[in-house]
């Protein structure tokens, strides 16, 4: 997979067959395609018996099925079976051929891609190899989704694996540099880049070692964050550093490699010790950077479930009693109550008082997106130097997506409202509990007059002291701006 000429011919064959995110679902049909997404391959096997090049490629690379040399030759008319086998893309299986790698169609909103990685344990039974290169998974997609997609000059992708993050970053940057400790990962990342007509600088080494004296506008990382005693069984998940030391080290080194105004985003796991708040531990890491930070814990995993999940992910779940026992003993010795999983976003604002927010946002539909992350950072930056007087002088507009939810209890006069929640669907943590007075004031935020005018009118109508009312609502106003429920209007 290192021969550019072969990769160009191989990619041309796949595209000519319609092996992409449009052609594959069209051939399989809706039912079989949905079943395949659930891990059920039988309907897809039944739908791909016509011997067409596209059917053969689907059976090889998506279903892990061995195919006759004649059918594979008909699908790879330009690249050829011998070259594909020599490259490692295919393997000889008696008289047939089977996939040696996972070559997968993938797409974003703008275009189709091909991604090269190793076959997972559900396609190739048994534990994966030590230097297994993970393909497109839930974690990588969550980072893709959360990355701020602003046009930048330079990007660094740490722990690139098969190159999914670099693939996306290439579209909105001038230069992409990707690093990994694994030579195999860099080889497959190079193949992914070539198959998609992209060029990245690929460097071998741990964390920032290959780019010691360089700075970047955007740093992204889906590192080997899995927490254990430090044993490195599989390079894609295990860093070889005990506990959450790798993530802590990565965060600590980011400031030296981030350009002014630059952003860093990484997925992370962290230890949550018994009877402690995770914010104390992780908060100390990000506060020490001097950067603005937004940390979102999306899940708190039980240690037993955490170990079982990662054993299964590597195909070890069939014979892993000793490994699981040692792993859980480590967690017990460290008094681990859970493992936090989440996203860390850092921005270099060079402020004397960096803004650090640590959120626990676990609701479905509240995942962090790049647009939400950019808006959050912008809102916090806008609020940083705004006094209460500045906010009162600002014209604010309620988000058009905002919804007011109310709960009421019956009483002698009918219904009494006991709970008011302003919510912006799809926004992470985008909700605010209101009292009657804040509800009334926010209803008047239509982008027409400064907040001070609304406060004066409301205070006069209800017999309140305007200054006291303004002071009382300021925390809610700041929270509403932070969460995108209110927006300042330029007048």
Secondary structure, 3 states (H helix, E strand, C coil): CCCHHHHHHHHHHHHHCCCCCCHHHHHHCHHHHHHHHCCCCHHHHHCCCCCCHHHHHHHHHCCCCCEEHHHHHHHCCCCCHHHHHHHCCEEEECCEEEECCEEEEEECCCCEEEEEECCCCCCCCCCCCCCCCCCCCHHHHHHHHHCCCCCEEEEEEECCCCCHHHHHHHHHEEEEEEEECCHHHHHHHHHHHHHCCCCCEEEECCCCHHHCCCCEEEEEECCCCCCCCCCCCCCCCCCCCCCCHHHHHHHHHHHHHEEEEEEEEEEEEEEEECCCCHHHHHHHHHHCCCCEEEEEEEEEECHHHHHHHHHHHCCCCCCCHHHHHHHHHHHHHCCEEEEEEEEEEEECCCCCCCCEEEEECCCCCCCCCHHHHHHHHHHHHHHHCCCHHHHHCCEEEECCCEEEEEEEEEECCEEEEEEEEEEECCCCCCEEECCHHHHHHHHCCEEEEEHHHHHHHHHHHHCCCHHHHHHHHHHHHHHHHHCCCEEEECC
